[in-house]
Amino acid sequence: MIVLIGLAVRSRRSLFSSTQQLLFSMLGYTSAAYIFFDMIWVLLDGVDGTLGIAVNWISNAVSFSLFAIVCLIWFIYSETVQGSRLLASRYRVVLVASPTVLVVVLAFTSYWTHALFYIDSQGVYSRGSAYMIQPIVSYCYVIHTSLHAFVQSRRVESLQTKTIYRTLAFFAIPALVCGTFQVVYSLPGLCVGIMISILLLYIVFQEQLISTDPLTGLNNRNRFETYILSLFSNVDQAEDVYLLVMDADGFKQINDRYGHVEGDHALQVISAALKEVCSASGSFIARYGGDEFVVLQKAIAEQDILHLCAAINDELARAEVPYLLRMSIGYARVGDGVDTWQDLLRAADAELYRVKREKKKVGVQIR
């Protein structure tokens, strides 16, 4: 409970969008509340007397409701991260939440109906005839969004996005394993499983924040160097890999004439163009620093890289900005004397400056 509340508090200041922050925070607080009322039920089960039975009944009703609500919040959070159209309208959100509302109604009317559970005169809890509605509703939320995230992880090319989707897909496994342990050995394992699942999710998103450039949303220099180092640790992986190093022509003039706010916007336009052109082919894109960007791309022929370079500048030409955006791009291929990632970076950087010298000769403003 303490760990979950701590994560909920921290997430309000650290996870991506405000919507995701709110949902993750709600997930932590609600999970902690569920564990609290589940604990109260365990402590009071079998305690007779009017007060004991009343508290036992209330703790069960709240516990049943909170578990379904936790699964609903997780579903909405996971689908929001995935950019799902399932939650595109208020009507759809209400429709998605309807099964949870049903569980809450059944839980709090079980005092009279004994639908989900009942407490006998000795204060002992027993399952009701409609008990299975609660786990079916709850697990359907988790299973649906997990399968959706798994399918999404197979479709996207971005390694960063793949990591996030795989985390969402396998989120429920610790809770499921610990819940099974609880059922088999009658020990409180589910609360531990829930905490582990949320903690692992929090850690993955923190890692993404550490490796993400906050202005452009691209990978940062640290993530680039980690990625390229892992790439060169496997010779087969590095085969046919090209490194593109690029910076914006006349970027200093943009800052001087239009201001640094517009300069930041230009960097965002460039990053959007790189994502549009390069992401579909599985490129690794990063902001190396300032107005310098790098792209790692597998290609069989050099002509494919030339087409990619042209496509980047064609995409920038369509940008609706009051100035000309063009990139000077140098590239180098693994092999032919380029055997380490430092050699590859130096070779691509040398080619970039050769391209810039050629542009300067014909009067192109490159600074």
N, C-alpha and C positions, 0 to 999 in steps of 0.2 A: 504493500500500500504506500509506504514512504517513497519507494523508488518511482512508482507510477505518478504520484503527486509531484515529485521532483521533476520528472520528465515533462509533465503537463505544464508546469511553471516555466521551465527552461524553453520549451517549444514556442512559447509566445514571443520569444525574442530571437529565434534562430532559424526556424523553418521557412521555406520559400514564401509563397503568397499569404496574404492575410487570411484568406478563406481556409487554406491548408493549415495554417497556424491554429485557427479557431477549432477546426475539426479534430486535429491531433490532440489539442489541449482537452477538448471535450471527451475524447477517447480515453485519455489518461485518467481524468477525474471520475468518469462514469465507471471505468473498470475498477478503480480503487473503491468506489462506493459499492459496487457489486460484491467485491471481496469482503468488505466490511459486513454487509447484511448476510452474506453466506456464512461468515464466521459466527454471527449472532445466532443463526439457525442451528448450527452444529452444537454450539454451547448450550442452547435451550431445548433442544429436541429431547423429549422424554421427561421434561420438567412439568409436573402437574400444577394445579392451582390456576385461578383465574388470570392472574397477571402473567404467569409463565406461558400459558396457552395463547393469550392475546398477543404478547410480544413475538411468540413463535409464528403465529399466523401472519402478523404484519411483516416480519422479516422475510418470510417465504414469498408473500405477495410482491414485496418490493424486489426481492432477489430475482424472481421469475421475470419481472418486468425489466429490470436493469440488464439482465443478460441479453434479452432480445434487443434492447436499446443499444447496448454496446455493439452488437453485430450489425445493427442498422447504421450506426455512426461509422463503423469500419467500412461498410459497403459504400456509403456516400463519400468517405474520405478516399478510398481506393479508386473509385470511379472518377472522382474529381481530379486526382493525380494523373489518371489515364486520359483525361479530356473527353470522357464519355458523353455521348449525346443523350444517354438515357436520362440524365438529369437536366436536360436543356430547358425544360419548362416547369413552372410551379405545379401544374397538373400532374406531371410525371412524378415529381417528388412526393406529392400527396399519395399517388397510387402506390409508389414503392414503399411508403411508410405505413400503408393500411394494414398489412399483416402484423406489424409490431403493435399497432393500436389494438388489434384483435387480441393479441396475447396479454396486453396490459388490462383490457376489460375482463378477460377470462380470469386473470390472476386475482383481481380485486373483487370479483363476484364469486370466487370459489368458496368464500365463507358460507354462501347459501347454496351454491350449485354443486360444490365439490368437483368441478370440472377438471382443473389442473392438479389440485391437491386438497387434502383436508387434514385437520388435526383432531385426533380422538380425545376422549375424556381424560386419558392419561398423559396428554401432551405429546403424543407420538405422531410424527409426520408420516403421511402415506400418499402415494400418487393417485390422482384422479383418473377417470375414464378417458379424458381428453388430454392427458399429460403430454403425449407425443407431439401435440400441435406446437408447443413451445420449442423443443429442439429442432423440429423440422423447419419451422420458420427461421430460427436463428441460423442454422447451418446452411440453409439455402442461400442466404445472403452471402455467407463466407465462401461457399463453393462456387457460386456464380461469379463473384468478382475475382476469385483466385484463378478460375479457368480463363476468364477474360484477360487477366494480366499475363497468364502463361502464353496465350495465343498472341497477344500483342508483343511479347518479348521475342517471339519467333519472327515477327514481321519487321520490326524496326532494325535499322542498321547501326544506329548510334550505340556505342558500347556503354555510355553513361546511362542512356535511357533503358537499355537492356538490363543493366544492373538494378535499376529502380523497379522495373516491371517484374523481374524475377523475385525480388524481395517481397513485392506485393503478392505474387503468386504463391510463395511458400511461407507467407506470414503465419498461417494458422497451424503449421506442422508442430511447433513446440507445444502450443496449447492442446492440440489433439493428442499428442503423445503423453503429456502430463495428465490430461483428463482421463485417458485410458488407464494410466497408472493409478489414478485416484479410484476409478471404478473397481479395478481388479484387487487393489490392496487396501482400499478404504482409508487412504492417506490423502491429506490436502495437497494435491498436485496441480489442479487446474489453475489456481491462483499463481503458482510459480510459472506455469506455461504461458499464461497471459502476459505476465511481467517480462518474460524472456522475449516473447514475440514483439512486444512494443519497444523494448530496449534495443533489439537488433534493428528494427525499422529506424529508430532514432539515430543509431550509430551510422547506418548506411546514408541517411540524409545529411548527417553532419559531414561525412566524408565527401559527399557530392558538393556541399557548400565550400569545403576547404579547397576543392579542385576546380571550382567554377569561377570564372571572371564575372564579378558582380555587374559590370556595365553592359556587357554583351551577351551574357549567358553561355558563352563558349567555354571550353576547357581553358584553364590558365597554363602558365609556363611550367609550373610544378607538375601538373597532370601530364603535360606533353612530354616532359623529360622522363617521368615514370613510365609512360606508355612506350616511348621509343626505346627505352632501356630494356623493357620486357620483350619488345619486338625483336631486338638484336640478340636476346638470349636464346632465341630459337632460329637457326639459320634458315629453315624451310619457310617460316613465317615472313622473314624479311625479303624473300625472293620476289623480284618484280615490283618492289616498293619504290615509289618516287616521293621525295620530299619537296614540296613547294614552299618557298619563302617569299613573302610579298609585303609591300607597304604601299600606302596611298600616295599618289603623285600630288604635289602641292598641298599637302595636309597643313603645313605651317601657315600657308596663305589663308586657308579656311579658318583656322583659329584666329589669325590676326585680323581678318576682315569681318568675320561673322561672330566671333566670340567663342569661348571654350564650351559653352552649352551647345552651340551648333556643332562644334567639333566632336563632342560626345555623341550627338545625334548621327553625325557622319559615320562614326565607328559602329554604331548600331545598325545603320543601313548596310554597311559593308558586311557585318556579321550575318545579317538576314540574307544577303545575296549569297554568301558562302554556304549557308545552310540550304538555301533553295537549290543551288547548283550541285553541291558536293555530297549532301547527305544521302541522296538516293543511291549513290554508288558505294556507300559504306566508308566514305572518307573519315579520317580523324581530323577534326578542325580545332584549332586553338588560337587564342590571342597570345602572342609571344611577349608583347610589351609595346606600349605606345600605340602607333598605327601599324605595327608589324604583326602579321598573321602567318600561321604555318598550316599546311595541309599535308597529311600522309595519305597517299592514294596508291592502290595496286593497279597496275596497267601492264598489259602484254607488250604494247607498242608505244613508242614515244609520241606517235601521232595522236594517241588518245589523250595524252597530257597536254599537247598543244591545243586540242579541241576544248579541254577543260579550262585552260587559261583564257581562251577566247570567250568561252561561255560566261566566265566570271565577269569579265569586262562588259559583255553584252547585257548581262543582268543589271550591272551598275548603271549602264547608260539609260536604263528605263526608270531609274530612281527619280522620284519627284523632289529634287533638291535644287536650290538656286545656284548651283556651281557644278563643275564637271568632276565626276568621281571616276578615277581610273587607278588601276593597280599596276605597279611594276612587279613582275613575277620572275623569280629564278627557280630553277629546279635541278635536282640531281637524282641519280638512280643508284640503288644499292648494287655493288659489284664494280668491276673494272677499276680496282684500286680503292674503292670506297667500302671499307670493311667494318668500320665502327660508326656508331651514331654521331660521334663528334666529327668524323671525316665527312659524313653525309651532310651535316649541318654546315660545315665550312664550305663544301663544294657548292651547295645550293646558294649560300650567302654570296660566294664569289660570283656565281652566275647572275644573281640579282643585281650586284653592283655593275656588272658588265652591261646588263640591260639598261640600267639607269644612265650609264655613261653614253650609250648609244642614243637614248632619248634626249639627253642634254645636248648632244651634238646637233640635233635637228630642232632645238629650241623648245623642247617640252619642259614645263616647270615641274621639277620633281621634288622641290622642298617647300 
